[in-house]
């Protein structure tokens, strides 16, 4: 079985989707779904953008 690096799968959409999912779970647990959804999406956008900039510099 061939091993894949995380960078083969990680991109902007993945970052936003995973962080939004975490935000939804936190929002459901803390009774404020909208706030935590937006926090999760915001964090996902920032993490995805930083990763894309770092990936572009090394390429």
PDB file of N, H, CA, C and O in Angstrom:
ATOM      1  N   UNK A   1       0.839  -1.173   0.000  1.00  0.00           N
ATOM      2  CA  UNK A   1       0.000   0.000   0.000  1.00  0.00           C
ATOM      3  C   UNK A   1       0.889   1.242   0.000  1.00  0.00           C
ATOM      4  O   UNK A   1       1.807   1.364   0.810  1.00  0.00           O
ATOM      5  N   UNK A   2       0.604   2.147  -0.909  1.00  0.00           N
ATOM      6  H   UNK A   2      -0.142   2.047  -1.567  1.00  0.00           H
ATOM      7  CA  UNK A   2       1.413   3.345  -1.058  1.00  0.00           C
ATOM      8  C   UNK A   2       1.038   4.368   0.014  1.00  0.00           C
ATOM      9  O   UNK A   2      -0.140   4.613   0.273  1.00  0.00           O
ATOM     10  N   UNK A   3       2.064   4.961   0.633  1.00  0.00           N
ATOM     11  H   UNK A   3       3.021   4.762   0.422  1.00  0.00           H
ATOM     12  CA  UNK A   3       1.822   5.988   1.645  1.00  0.00           C
ATOM     13  C   UNK A   3       1.742   7.348   0.970  1.00  0.00           C
ATOM     14  O   UNK A   3       2.544   7.669   0.093  1.00  0.00           O
ATOM     15  N   UNK A   4       0.763   8.143   1.391  1.00  0.00           N
ATOM     16  H   UNK A   4       0.111   7.883   2.104  1.00  0.00           H
ATOM     17  CA  UNK A   4       0.582   9.483   0.866  1.00  0.00           C
ATOM     18  C   UNK A   4       0.892  10.497   1.947  1.00  0.00           C
ATOM     19  O   UNK A   4       0.618  10.264   3.124  1.00  0.00           O
ATOM     20  N   UNK A   5       1.461  11.621   1.550  1.00  0.00           N
ATOM     21  H   UNK A   5       1.683  11.811   0.594  1.00  0.00           H
ATOM     22  CA  UNK A   5       1.703  12.703   2.489  1.00  0.00           C
ATOM     23  C   UNK A   5       0.402  13.460   2.723  1.00  0.00           C
ATOM     24  O   UNK A   5      -0.502  13.436   1.887  1.00  0.00           O
ATOM     25  N   UNK A   6       0.318  14.127   3.860  1.00  0.00           N
ATOM     26  H   UNK A   6       1.053  14.146   4.539  1.00  0.00           H
ATOM     27  CA  UNK A   6      -0.861  14.933   4.173  1.00  0.00           C
ATOM     28  C   UNK A   6      -1.013  16.035   3.131  1.00  0.00           C
ATOM     29  O   UNK A   6      -2.135  16.416   2.798  1.00  0.00           O
ATOM     30  N   UNK A   7       0.085  16.545   2.617  1.00  0.00           N
ATOM     31  H   UNK A   7       0.996  16.235   2.888  1.00  0.00           H
ATOM     32  CA  UNK A   7       0.014  17.632   1.648  1.00  0.00           C
ATOM     33  C   UNK A   7      -0.648  17.202   0.339  1.00  0.00           C
ATOM     34  O   UNK A   7      -1.073  18.052  -0.444  1.00  0.00           O
ATOM     35  N   UNK A   8      -0.741  15.893   0.093  1.00  0.00           N
ATOM     36  H   UNK A   8      -0.396  15.203   0.729  1.00  0.00           H
ATOM     37  CA  UNK A   8      -1.435  15.427  -1.107  1.00  0.00           C
ATOM     38  C   UNK A   8      -2.944  15.633  -0.990  1.00  0.00           C
ATOM     39  O   UNK A   8      -3.634  15.733  -2.004  1.00  0.00           O
ATOM     40  N   UNK A   9      -3.456  15.696   0.222  1.00  0.00           N
ATOM     41  H   UNK A   9      -2.895  15.615   1.046  1.00  0.00           H
ATOM     42  CA  UNK A   9      -4.891  15.828   0.449  1.00  0.00           C
ATOM     43  C   UNK A   9      -5.303  17.210   0.934  1.00  0.00           C
ATOM     44  O   UNK A   9      -6.420  17.652   0.665  1.00  0.00           O
ATOM     45  N   UNK A  10      -4.421  17.891   1.641  1.00  0.00           N
ATOM     46  H   UNK A  10      -3.514  17.532   1.860  1.00  0.00           H
ATOM     47  CA  UNK A  10      -4.775  19.149   2.300  1.00  0.00           C
ATOM     48  C   UNK A  10      -4.802  20.283   1.289  1.00  0.00           C
ATOM     49  O   UNK A  10      -3.827  20.494   0.568  1.00  0.00           O
ATOM     50  N   UNK A  11      -5.902  21.011   1.230  1.00  0.00           N
ATOM     51  H   UNK A  11      -6.694  20.839   1.816  1.00  0.00           H
ATOM     52  CA  UNK A  11      -6.010  22.194   0.396  1.00  0.00           C
ATOM     53  C   UNK A  11      -6.963  23.176   1.075  1.00  0.00           C
ATOM     54  O   UNK A  11      -7.391  22.943   2.205  1.00  0.00           O
ATOM     55  N   UNK A  12      -7.289  24.241   0.411  1.00  0.00           N
ATOM     56  H   UNK A  12      -6.941  24.431  -0.508  1.00  0.00           H
ATOM     57  CA  UNK A  12      -8.124  25.289   1.007  1.00  0.00           C
ATOM     58  C   UNK A  12      -9.516  24.764   1.371  1.00  0.00           C
ATOM     59  O   UNK A  12     -10.018  25.045   2.460  1.00  0.00           O
ATOM     60  N   UNK A  13     -10.120  24.028   0.494  1.00  0.00           N
ATOM     61  H   UNK A  13      -9.713  23.800  -0.390  1.00  0.00           H
ATOM     62  CA  UNK A  13     -11.463  23.509   0.755  1.00  0.00           C
ATOM     63  C   UNK A  13     -11.493  22.521   1.906  1.00  0.00           C
ATOM     64  O   UNK A  13     -12.427  22.526   2.708  1.00  0.00           O
ATOM     65  N   UNK A  14     -10.479  21.675   1.994  1.00  0.00           N
ATOM     66  H   UNK A  14      -9.720  21.671   1.343  1.00  0.00           H
ATOM     67  CA  UNK A  14     -10.401  20.723   3.084  1.00  0.00           C
ATOM     68  C   UNK A  14     -10.270  21.439   4.416  1.00  0.00           C
ATOM     69  O   UNK A  14     -10.920  21.076   5.397  1.00  0.00           O
ATOM     70  N   UNK A  15      -9.427  22.456   4.441  1.00  0.00           N
ATOM     71  H   UNK A  15      -8.900  22.751   3.644  1.00  0.00           H
ATOM     72  CA  UNK A  15      -9.230  23.233   5.658  1.00  0.00           C
ATOM     73  C   UNK A  15     -10.527  23.887   6.114  1.00  0.00           C
ATOM     74  O   UNK A  15     -10.875  23.819   7.293  1.00  0.00           O
ATOM     75  N   UNK A  16     -11.235  24.514   5.201  1.00  0.00           N
ATOM     76  H   UNK A  16     -10.952  24.570   4.244  1.00  0.00           H
ATOM     77  CA  UNK A  16     -12.494  25.181   5.541  1.00  0.00           C
ATOM     78  C   UNK A  16     -13.528  24.158   5.997  1.00  0.00           C
ATOM     79  O   UNK A  16     -14.226  24.380   6.987  1.00  0.00           O
ATOM     80  N   UNK A  17     -13.628  23.058   5.294  1.00  0.00           N
ATOM     81  H   UNK A  17     -13.062  22.878   4.490  1.00  0.00           H
ATOM     82  CA  UNK A  17     -14.621  22.037   5.635  1.00  0.00           C
ATOM     83  C   UNK A  17     -14.393  21.403   6.989  1.00  0.00           C
ATOM     84  O   UNK A  17     -15.332  21.245   7.769  1.00  0.00           O
ATOM     85  N   UNK A  18     -13.155  21.038   7.275  1.00  0.00           N
ATOM     86  H   UNK A  18     -12.392  21.166   6.640  1.00  0.00           H
ATOM     87  CA  UNK A  18     -12.861  20.407   8.560  1.00  0.00           C
ATOM     88  C   UNK A  18     -13.045  21.375   9.725  1.00  0.00           C
ATOM     89  O   UNK A  18     -13.600  21.000  10.758  1.00  0.00           O
ATOM     90  N   UNK A  19     -12.590  22.605   9.571  1.00  0.00           N
ATOM     91  H   UNK A  19     -12.140  22.910   8.731  1.00  0.00           H
ATOM     92  CA  UNK A  19     -12.752  23.582  10.653  1.00  0.00           C
ATOM     93  C   UNK A  19     -14.222  23.965  10.836  1.00  0.00           C
ATOM     94  O   UNK A  19     -14.656  24.211  11.961  1.00  0.00           O
ATOM     95  N   UNK A  20     -14.980  24.017   9.765  1.00  0.00           N
ATOM     96  H   UNK A  20     -14.627  23.817   8.850  1.00  0.00           H
ATOM     97  CA  UNK A  20     -16.414  24.292   9.882  1.00  0.00           C
ATOM     98  C   UNK A  20     -17.114  23.147  10.606  1.00  0.00           C
ATOM     99  O   UNK A  20     -18.015  23.383  11.412  1.00  0.00           O
ATOM    100  N   UNK A  21     -16.713  21.921  10.330  1.00  0.00           N
ATOM    101  H   UNK A  21     -15.981  21.729   9.675  1.00  0.00           H
ATOM    102  CA  UNK A  21     -17.300  20.771  11.020  1.00  0.00           C
ATOM    103  C   UNK A  21     -17.009  20.825  12.517  1.00  0.00           C
ATOM    104  O   UNK A  21     -17.886  20.543  13.334  1.00  0.00           O
ATOM    105  N   UNK A  22     -15.795  21.183  12.870  1.00  0.00           N
ATOM    106  H   UNK A  22     -15.083  21.412  12.207  1.00  0.00           H
ATOM    107  CA  UNK A  22     -15.449  21.335  14.293  1.00  0.00           C
ATOM    108  C   UNK A  22     -16.264  22.467  14.905  1.00  0.00           C
ATOM    109  O   UNK A  22     -16.718  22.361  16.044  1.00  0.00           O
ATOM    110  N   UNK A  23     -16.451  23.542  14.158  1.00  0.00           N
ATOM    111  H   UNK A  23     -16.083  23.628  13.232  1.00  0.00           H
ATOM    112  CA  UNK A  23     -17.268  24.656  14.640  1.00  0.00           C
ATOM    113  C   UNK A  23     -18.711  24.259  14.870  1.00  0.00           C
ATOM    114  O   UNK A  23     -19.324  24.702  15.841  1.00  0.00           O
ATOM    115  N   UNK A  24     -19.270  23.430  13.995  1.00  0.00           N
ATOM    116  H   UNK A  24     -18.772  23.070  13.205  1.00  0.00           H
ATOM    117  CA  UNK A  24     -20.645  22.959  14.162  1.00  0.00           C
ATOM    118  C   UNK A  24     -20.772  22.112  15.420  1.00  0.00           C
ATOM    119  O   UNK A  24     -21.724  22.263  16.185  1.00  0.00           O
ATOM    120  N   UNK A  25     -19.810  21.223  15.631  1.00  0.00           N
ATOM    121  H   UNK A  25     -19.036  21.101  15.009  1.00  0.00           H
ATOM    122  CA  UNK A  25     -19.845  20.379  16.833  1.00  0.00           C
ATOM    123  C   UNK A  25     -19.736  21.232  18.091  1.00  0.00           C
ATOM    124  O   UNK A  25     -20.495  21.037  19.040  1.00  0.00           O
ATOM    125  N   UNK A  26     -18.803  22.171  18.102  1.00  0.00           N
ATOM    126  H   UNK A  26     -18.187  22.329  17.331  1.00  0.00           H
ATOM    127  CA  UNK A  26     -18.681  23.058  19.267  1.00  0.00           C
ATOM    128  C   UNK A  26     -19.939  23.885  19.470  1.00  0.00           C
ATOM    129  O   UNK A  26     -20.378  24.081  20.603  1.00  0.00           O
ATOM    130  N   UNK A  27     -20.516  24.367  18.394  1.00  0.00           N
ATOM    131  H   UNK A  27     -20.159  24.208  17.473  1.00  0.00           H
ATOM    132  CA  UNK A  27     -21.740  25.148  18.488  1.00  0.00           C
ATOM    133  C   UNK A  27     -22.900  24.339  19.044  1.00  0.00           C
ATOM    134  O   UNK A  27     -23.699  24.847  19.831  1.00  0.00           O
ATOM    135  N   UNK A  28     -22.990  23.086  18.637  1.00  0.00           N
ATOM    136  H   UNK A  28     -22.341  22.673  17.997  1.00  0.00           H
ATOM    137  CA  UNK A  28     -24.050  22.222  19.165  1.00  0.00           C
ATOM    138  C   UNK A  28     -23.846  21.959  20.652  1.00  0.00           C
ATOM    139  O   UNK A  28     -24.806  21.924  21.421  1.00  0.00           O
ATOM    140  N   UNK A  29     -22.614  21.778  21.044  1.00  0.00           N
ATOM    141  H   UNK A  29     -21.834  21.807  20.420  1.00  0.00           H
ATOM    142  CA  UNK A  29     -22.330  21.520  22.465  1.00  0.00           C
ATOM    143  C   UNK A  29     -22.508  22.762  23.325  1.00  0.00           C
ATOM    144  O   UNK A  29     -22.941  22.665  24.473  1.00  0.00           O
ATOM    145  N   UNK A  30     -22.178  23.927  22.779  1.00  0.00           N
ATOM    146  H   UNK A  30     -21.827  24.006  21.846  1.00  0.00           H
ATOM    147  CA  UNK A  30     -22.228  25.172  23.562  1.00  0.00           C
ATOM    148  C   UNK A  30     -23.496  25.992  23.311  1.00  0.00           C
ATOM    149  O   UNK A  30     -23.604  27.122  23.786  1.00  0.00           O
ATOM    150  N   UNK A  31     -24.449  25.435  22.571  1.00  0.00           N
ATOM    151  H   UNK A  31     -24.361  24.517  22.184  1.00  0.00           H
ATOM    152  CA  UNK A  31     -25.751  26.066  22.340  1.00  0.00           C
ATOM    153  C   UNK A  31     -25.676  27.386  21.570  1.00  0.00           C
ATOM    154  O   UNK A  31     -26.530  28.253  21.755  1.00  0.00           O
ATOM    155  N   UNK A  32     -24.678  27.550  20.719  1.00  0.00           N
ATOM    156  H   UNK A  32     -23.984  26.846  20.569  1.00  0.00           H
ATOM    157  CA  UNK A  32     -24.579  28.748  19.891  1.00  0.00           C
ATOM    158  C   UNK A  32     -23.980  28.337  18.537  1.00  0.00           C
ATOM    159  O   UNK A  32     -22.808  28.586  18.255  1.00  0.00           O
ATOM    160  N   UNK A  33     -24.802  27.717  17.732  1.00  0.00           N
ATOM    161  H   UNK A  33     -25.754  27.515  17.962  1.00  0.00           H
ATOM    162  CA  UNK A  33     -24.341  27.108  16.486  1.00  0.00           C
ATOM    163  C   UNK A  33     -23.795  28.129  15.495  1.00  0.00           C
ATOM    164  O   UNK A  33     -22.747  27.902  14.890  1.00  0.00           O
ATOM    165  N   UNK A  34     -24.488  29.243  15.324  1.00  0.00           N
ATOM    166  H   UNK A  34     -25.339  29.427  15.815  1.00  0.00           H
ATOM    167  CA  UNK A  34     -24.092  30.222  14.314  1.00  0.00           C
ATOM    168  C   UNK A  34     -22.726  30.829  14.623  1.00  0.00           C
ATOM    169  O   UNK A  34     -21.877  30.930  13.737  1.00  0.00           O
ATOM    170  N   UNK A  35     -22.515  31.225  15.852  1.00  0.00           N
ATOM    171  H   UNK A  35     -23.205  31.142  16.572  1.00  0.00           H
ATOM    172  CA  UNK A  35     -21.235  31.827  16.234  1.00  0.00           C
ATOM    173  C   UNK A  35     -20.078  30.876  15.974  1.00  0.00           C
ATOM    174  O   UNK A  35     -19.082  31.254  15.356  1.00  0.00           O
ATOM    175  N   UNK A  36     -20.209  29.643  16.446  1.00  0.00           N
ATOM    176  H   UNK A  36     -21.018  29.336  16.948  1.00  0.00           H
ATOM    177  CA  UNK A  36     -19.099  28.712  16.306  1.00  0.00           C
ATOM    178  C   UNK A  36     -18.912  28.228  14.881  1.00  0.00           C
ATOM    179  O   UNK A  36     -17.803  27.860  14.492  1.00  0.00           O
ATOM    180  N   UNK A  37     -19.988  28.224  14.093  1.00  0.00           N
ATOM    181  H   UNK A  37     -20.889  28.523  14.409  1.00  0.00           H
ATOM    182  CA  UNK A  37     -19.841  27.899  12.671  1.00  0.00           C
ATOM    183  C   UNK A  37     -18.983  28.950  11.986  1.00  0.00           C
ATOM    184  O   UNK A  37     -18.070  28.613  11.232  1.00  0.00           O
ATOM    185  N   UNK A  38     -19.270  30.225  12.243  1.00  0.00           N
ATOM    186  H   UNK A  38     -20.011  30.499  12.856  1.00  0.00           H
ATOM    187  CA  UNK A  38     -18.477  31.290  11.639  1.00  0.00           C
ATOM    188  C   UNK A  38     -17.046  31.317  12.163  1.00  0.00           C
ATOM    189  O   UNK A  38     -16.118  31.612  11.411  1.00  0.00           O
ATOM    190  N   UNK A  39     -16.861  31.016  13.433  1.00  0.00           N
ATOM    191  H   UNK A  39     -17.616  30.776  14.044  1.00  0.00           H
ATOM    192  CA  UNK A  39     -15.498  30.941  13.982  1.00  0.00           C
ATOM    193  C   UNK A  39     -14.730  29.809  13.297  1.00  0.00           C
ATOM    194  O   UNK A  39     -13.575  29.987  12.910  1.00  0.00           O
ATOM    195  N   UNK A  40     -15.364  28.659  13.149  1.00  0.00           N
ATOM    196  H   UNK A  40     -16.303  28.515  13.463  1.00  0.00           H
ATOM    197  CA  UNK A  40     -14.706  27.521  12.486  1.00  0.00           C
ATOM    198  C   UNK A  40     -14.345  27.814  11.048  1.00  0.00           C
ATOM    199  O   UNK A  40     -13.252  27.474  10.597  1.00  0.00           O
ATOM    200  N   UNK A  41     -15.256  28.442  10.324  1.00  0.00           N
ATOM    201  H   UNK A  41     -16.144  28.718  10.691  1.00  0.00           H
ATOM    202  CA  UNK A  41     -14.979  28.786   8.924  1.00  0.00           C
ATOM    203  C   UNK A  41     -13.856  29.814   8.837  1.00  0.00           C
ATOM    204  O   UNK A  41     -12.985  29.714   7.972  1.00  0.00           O
ATOM    205  N   UNK A  42     -13.875  30.797   9.725  1.00  0.00           N
ATOM    206  H   UNK A  42     -14.582  30.878  10.427  1.00  0.00           H
ATOM    207  CA  UNK A  42     -12.808  31.812   9.731  1.00  0.00           C
ATOM    208  C   UNK A  42     -11.444  31.206   9.988  1.00  0.00           C
ATOM    209  O   UNK A  42     -10.467  31.541   9.319  1.00  0.00           O
ATOM    210  N   UNK A  43     -11.384  30.316  10.956  1.00  0.00           N
ATOM    211  H   UNK A  43     -12.178  30.044  11.500  1.00  0.00           H
ATOM    212  CA  UNK A  43     -10.112  29.642  11.259  1.00  0.00           C
ATOM    213  C   UNK A  43      -9.680  28.785  10.070  1.00  0.00           C
ATOM    214  O   UNK A  43      -8.496  28.737   9.737  1.00  0.00           O
ATOM    215  N   UNK A  44     -10.628  28.115   9.436  1.00  0.00           N
ATOM    216  H   UNK A  44     -11.590  28.154   9.707  1.00  0.00           H
ATOM    217  CA  UNK A  44     -10.299  27.292   8.268  1.00  0.00           C
ATOM    218  C   UNK A  44      -9.747  28.107   7.119  1.00  0.00           C
ATOM    219  O   UNK A  44      -8.814  27.679   6.440  1.00  0.00           O
ATOM    220  N   UNK A  45     -10.317  29.274   6.898  1.00  0.00           N
ATOM    221  H   UNK A  45     -11.075  29.621   7.450  1.00  0.00           H
ATOM    222  CA  UNK A  45      -9.833  30.148   5.820  1.00  0.00           C
ATOM    223  C   UNK A  45      -8.410  30.600   6.116  1.00  0.00           C
ATOM    224  O   UNK A  45      -7.551  30.578   5.235  1.00  0.00           O
ATOM    225  N   UNK A  46      -8.164  31.007   7.352  1.00  0.00           N
ATOM    226  H   UNK A  46      -8.862  31.024   8.067  1.00  0.00           H
ATOM    227  CA  UNK A  46      -6.823  31.477   7.719  1.00  0.00           C
ATOM    228  C   UNK A  46      -5.808  30.348   7.617  1.00  0.00           C
ATOM    229  O   UNK A  46      -4.734  30.534   7.044  1.00  0.00           O
ATOM    230  N   UNK A  47      -6.133  29.177   8.166  1.00  0.00           N
ATOM    231  H   UNK A  47      -7.005  29.027   8.632  1.00  0.00           H
ATOM    232  CA  UNK A  47      -5.196  28.052   8.090  1.00  0.00           C
ATOM    233  C   UNK A  47      -4.934  27.629   6.641  1.00  0.00           C
ATOM    234  O   UNK A  47      -3.795  27.349   6.267  1.00  0.00           O
ATOM    235  N   UNK A  48      -5.988  27.585   5.838  1.00  0.00           N
ATOM    236  H   UNK A  48      -6.913  27.812   6.142  1.00  0.00           H
ATOM    237  CA  UNK A  48      -5.822  27.215   4.433  1.00  0.00           C
ATOM    238  C   UNK A  48      -4.968  28.207   3.669  1.00  0.00           C
ATOM    239  O   UNK A  48      -4.126  27.816   2.862  1.00  0.00           O
ATOM    240  N   UNK A  49      -5.183  29.496   3.921  1.00  0.00           N
ATOM    241  H   UNK A  49      -5.867  29.814   4.578  1.00  0.00           H
ATOM    242  CA  UNK A  49      -4.406  30.525   3.226  1.00  0.00           C
ATOM    243  C   UNK A  49      -2.932  30.472   3.626  1.00  0.00           C
ATOM    244  O   UNK A  49      -2.048  30.580   2.777  1.00  0.00           O
ATOM    245  N   UNK A  50      -2.678  30.307   4.913  1.00  0.00           N
ATOM    246  H   UNK A  50      -3.396  30.219   5.603  1.00  0.00           H
ATOM    247  CA  UNK A  50      -1.285  30.218   5.381  1.00  0.00           C
ATOM    248  C   UNK A  50      -0.605  28.996   4.786  1.00  0.00           C
ATOM    249  O   UNK A  50       0.544  29.071   4.352  1.00  0.00           O
ATOM    250  N   UNK A  51      -1.313  27.865   4.763  1.00  0.00           N
ATOM    251  H   UNK A  51      -2.247  27.805   5.116  1.00  0.00           H
ATOM    252  CA  UNK A  51      -0.720  26.661   4.200  1.00  0.00           C
ATOM    253  C   UNK A  51      -0.439  26.823   2.712  1.00  0.00           C
ATOM    254  O   UNK A  51       0.611  26.396   2.232  1.00  0.00           O
ATOM    255  N   UNK A  52      -1.361  27.432   1.981  1.00  0.00           N
ATOM    256  H   UNK A  52      -2.214  27.779   2.371  1.00  0.00           H
ATOM    257  CA  UNK A  52      -1.157  27.631   0.546  1.00  0.00           C
ATOM    258  C   UNK A  52       0.031  28.561   0.283  1.00  0.00           C
ATOM    259  O   UNK A  52       0.784  28.342  -0.667  1.00  0.00           O
ATOM    260  N   UNK A  53       0.206  29.584   1.104  1.00  0.00           N
ATOM    261  H   UNK A  53      -0.405  29.762   1.875  1.00  0.00           H
ATOM    262  CA  UNK A  53       1.366  30.480   0.940  1.00  0.00           C
ATOM    263  C   UNK A  53       2.674  29.746   1.231  1.00  0.00           C
ATOM    264  O   UNK A  53       3.661  29.923   0.516  1.00  0.00           O
ATOM    265  N   UNK A  54       2.679  28.926   2.275  1.00  0.00           N
ATOM    266  H   UNK A  54       1.878  28.782   2.855  1.00  0.00           H
ATOM    267  CA  UNK A  54       3.889  28.162   2.594  1.00  0.00           C
ATOM    268  C   UNK A  54       4.191  27.137   1.508  1.00  0.00           C
ATOM    269  O   UNK A  54       5.353  26.922   1.162  1.00  0.00           O
ATOM    270  N   UNK A  55       3.148  26.503   0.966  1.00  0.00           N
ATOM    271  H   UNK A  55       2.204  26.678   1.247  1.00  0.00           H
ATOM    272  CA  UNK A  55       3.328  25.510  -0.089  1.00  0.00           C
ATOM    273  C   UNK A  55       3.857  26.175  -1.358  1.00  0.00           C
ATOM    274  O   UNK A  55       4.687  25.603  -2.065  1.00  0.00           O
ATOM    275  N   UNK A  56       3.370  27.394  -1.645  1.00  0.00           N
ATOM    276  H   UNK A  56       2.696  27.858  -1.070  1.00  0.00           H
ATOM    277  CA  UNK A  56       3.814  28.109  -2.853  1.00  0.00           C
ATOM    278  C   UNK A  56       5.278  28.498  -2.745  1.00  0.00           C
ATOM    279  O   UNK A  56       6.001  28.451  -3.740  1.00  0.00           O
ATOM    280  N   UNK A  57       5.732  28.886  -1.546  1.00  0.00           N
ATOM    281  H   UNK A  57       5.144  28.925  -0.738  1.00  0.00           H
ATOM    282  CA  UNK A  57       7.138  29.280  -1.363  1.00  0.00           C
ATOM    283  C   UNK A  57       8.087  28.117  -1.532  1.00  0.00           C
ATOM    284  O   UNK A  57       9.179  28.283  -2.075  1.00  0.00           O
ATOM    285  N   UNK A  58       7.684  26.920  -1.069  1.00  0.00           N
ATOM    286  H   UNK A  58       6.797  26.785  -0.628  1.00  0.00           H
ATOM    287  CA  UNK A  58       8.581  25.777  -1.157  1.00  0.00           C
ATOM    288  C   UNK A  58       8.589  25.156  -2.548  1.00  0.00           C
ATOM    289  O   UNK A  58       9.527  24.436  -2.889  1.00  0.00           O
ATOM    290  N   UNK A  59       7.579  25.416  -3.346  1.00  0.00           N
ATOM    291  H   UNK A  59       6.817  26.001  -3.069  1.00  0.00           H
ATOM    292  CA  UNK A  59       7.505  24.817  -4.693  1.00  0.00           C
ATOM    293  C   UNK A  59       8.393  25.539  -5.672  1.00  0.00           C
ATOM    294  O   UNK A  59       8.451  25.168  -6.844  1.00  0.00           O
TER     295      UNK A  59
END
